[in-house]
Amino acid sequence: MGGLSIWHILILAIILLLLFGGNRFSSMMGDVAKGIKSFKQGMADEDDDKVRRYDEQRRNEPPRQLPRDQVRPQEPIDVTPRPADPVAPPPRDDETR
């Protein structure tokens, strides 16, 4: 009542098979699969085109330069070694109880 049970779907599938025949039905499903495959391929090709156009656009534009007031001189990096932190020995079994 109000929904399709598994029996309704099964009876509908049998009627469709009888109307269209097994061969015609499988060829229709093959056509649907080919359509889905070509749709996915078209979407992938479109994405590739977008990436290619973006790369070409980036390649053709000149490199950006910061204005002189935004350029900061680099500060020297401190590379002197620092002493390691002392490591406490692990507690012994008799101390943890």
N, C-alpha and C positions, 0 to 999 in steps of 0.2 A: 504494500500500500504506500504509494508515494515515491517509490524508488525502484531502481532496477536491481534485481537480485542476479546471482550468477546464472540462474536458470533462464531468465529473460535474455541475458546476453548470449548464452549458448544457443537458444532457439533462434535468435536474430542472426547469429553467425551461420547457422545451418541453412536458414532461408536465403541469405546472401550467397552462400556457396552454391545452392541449387539454382538460383537465378542467373548468376554470372558464370558458373562453372569454375572448376579448380584452376584451369589453365588461364582463363581470362583474369581471374581474381589475382593470381600470382603475378601476372604481367602488370596489372595495375599497381600492385605493391612495389614491384621493381621500378616502375616509373616514378612512384612517390619517392623511393630511396634515391634515385638518380637526381630528382629535383632538389632534395635536401642536400645531397652532396655538392651539386653545382652552386646552390645558395651559399653553403659554407665556404666553398672555394672563392666565390665572388667577394664575400666579406673579407677573406684573407688577402685577396688581391687589392682590395680597396685600402686596407690597412698598410700594405706594402707601398702603395702609391703615396699615401700620406707621409710615410717615413722618408721615402725617396725625395719628395718635394721639399720636406723640411730640411733634409741634409743639403740639398742643392741651394736652398735659400741661405742657410748658415754658411756655406762655402763661398757664396758670392758676396756676402756683406763684409765690409772691412772690420778688423778687430777693434773692439771698443777701448778707448783710452780714458783714464780718470783725469779730471781737471787737476791742475797742479796743487791746488789747495787741499785736495783730498789724498794726495800721495804722502805717505808717511815714511820717513827713513827707517830702515830696518835696525833694530837694536841688536847688539851682539848677544849671542847665546852663551849662557854660562854652562860650561862643560866640565867643571871641576867635580871630581868624584866626591860623593858624600859618604860619611861613615854609615855602616849598616846599623840598624836598630839591634840592640842586644836581644837575644832570644832566650827566653826562660826555659830551663830544662823541663821535660814533661814530668808531671807528678808521679811519684812511685805508688805502687799499690797500697802500701801500708799508710800513706798519707791521705788517700782519698776516702778511707773508711771512717 
